Amino acid sequence: MGGSMSDATIVVKRRTWIQDLVRSYTVFVDGVPVGKLWALQTGVYRVTPGPHKVRLAIINTGTASSGDIAVDARAGYIQVLRTKGRGIVNSLKLPLSFPAGIESQLSGEPLKSPYYKGPWINVRVEPPQQNG
């Protein structure tokens, strides 16, 4: 993973393979698309040190994304973000939200359903690791 000690690195590990298996996630850093990840892929993104916002989204779905994830990228460190599942209860209730999902798609508004707990893509931020 080379790079100088003045670089900061954000690594995104897509580890949820059942969820959205046949769809790619677009990785955004500060609102700019920087790559795509398929199930079980890892993306490495060099950034300037300092605060950044990372978001994962399934393009053209309107609402299938993570929230904005605040990352304080430190020079010489790797900040790892790892996707995680929505949980068994949320997954079992998901079919009950299909009518609201169709309405959301048609209106372009965020999904609102008592059976759906957002965000669609969950991400865990791990402690920074020194590059070396």
C-alpha positions in Angstrom: 0.0 0.0 0.0 3.0 2.3 -0.4 2.8 6.1 -0.4 4.6 8.8 1.6 4.1 9.5 5.2 2.5 12.8 4.2 -0.4 10.9 2.5 -3.6 9.9 4.2 -5.4 6.8 3.0 -9.1 5.8 3.2 -9.8 2.1 2.7 -13.3 0.9 2.1 -14.0 -2.8 2.6 -17.3 -4.1 1.2 -17.8 -7.1 3.3 -21.6 -7.6 3.0 -21.9 -10.2 0.3 -25.6 -11.2 0.6 -26.9 -7.6 0.7 -27.0 -6.0 -2.8 -24.9 -8.9 -4.2 -25.4 -8.0 -7.9 -25.1 -4.2 -7.5 -22.0 -2.0 -7.2 -21.5 0.6 -4.6 -20.1 3.9 -5.8 -17.7 5.5 -3.3 -17.9 9.2 -2.9 -15.3 11.3 -1.1 -16.3 14.9 -0.4 -19.2 14.4 -2.9 -17.0 13.3 -5.8 -17.2 9.7 -7.0 -13.8 8.0 -6.6 -14.6 4.4 -7.4 -17.0 1.4 -7.4 -17.0 -1.7 -5.2 -18.7 -5.0 -5.8 -19.3 -7.5 -3.1 -16.1 -8.5 -1.1 -14.0 -5.9 -2.9 -11.7 -3.3 -1.2 -11.0 0.2 -2.5 -7.9 2.3 -1.5 -8.2 6.0 -1.8 -5.4 8.5 -1.2 -6.6 11.8 0.2 -5.1 15.0 1.6 -4.8 14.9 5.4 -7.8 16.5 7.2 -11.5 16.1 7.5 -13.4 14.4 4.7 -17.0 13.0 4.1 -17.3 9.5 2.7 -20.6 8.1 1.4 -21.4 4.8 -0.4 -24.4 4.7 -2.7 -26.1 2.4 -5.2 -26.5 4.9 -8.1 -30.0 5.3 -9.7 -31.9 4.0 -6.7 -32.5 7.4 -5.1 -32.3 6.3 -1.5 -30.0 3.3 -1.3 -26.9 4.8 0.4 -25.1 5.2 3.6 -25.2 8.5 5.5 -22.3 10.9 5.2 -19.4 9.4 7.2 -17.1 11.9 8.8 -13.4 10.9 8.5 -10.5 12.7 9.9 -7.7 11.4 7.6 -4.3 11.7 9.3 -1.0 11.9 7.5 0.8 8.5 7.5 -2.4 6.7 8.7 -4.9 4.4 7.0 -8.6 4.9 7.9 -10.6 1.7 7.3 -14.4 1.8 6.7 -16.1 -1.6 6.6 -19.7 -2.3 5.4 -21.9 -4.3 7.7 -25.3 -6.0 7.3 -28.6 -4.4 8.2 -29.3 -7.0 10.8 -31.7 -10.0 10.7 -34.8 -8.2 12.1 -34.4 -5.3 9.7 -33.9 -7.7 6.8 -37.0 -9.8 7.8 -39.1 -6.6 7.9 -37.8 -5.2 4.6 -40.5 -6.8 2.4 -43.1 -4.9 4.4 -41.6 -1.7 3.2 -41.9 -2.5 -0.5 -45.1 -0.3 -1.1 -43.3 2.7 0.5 -40.2 1.8 -1.5 -42.1 2.0 -4.8 -43.6 5.4 -3.7 -40.1 6.6 -2.8 -38.7 5.6 -6.2 -41.5 7.4 -8.0 -41.3 10.6 -6.0 -37.5 10.7 -5.6 -38.0 11.2 -1.8 -36.2 9.3 0.9 -37.9 6.0 2.0 -40.2 6.5 5.0 -41.6 3.3 6.4 -42.1 2.1 10.0 -40.6 -1.3 8.8 -37.4 0.1 7.5 -34.5 1.3 9.6 -32.0 3.4 7.6 -29.5 3.9 6.3 -29.6 1.2 3.5 -25.8 0.8 3.7 -24.3 0.5 7.1 -20.7 1.3 7.7 -18.4 0.7 10.6 -15.4 3.1 11.1 -12.4 1.3 12.5 -9.6 2.9 14.5 -6.9 4.5 12.3 -3.8 2.3 11.6 -0.3 3.7 11.1 0.9 3.2 7.5 4.0 1.2 7.6 
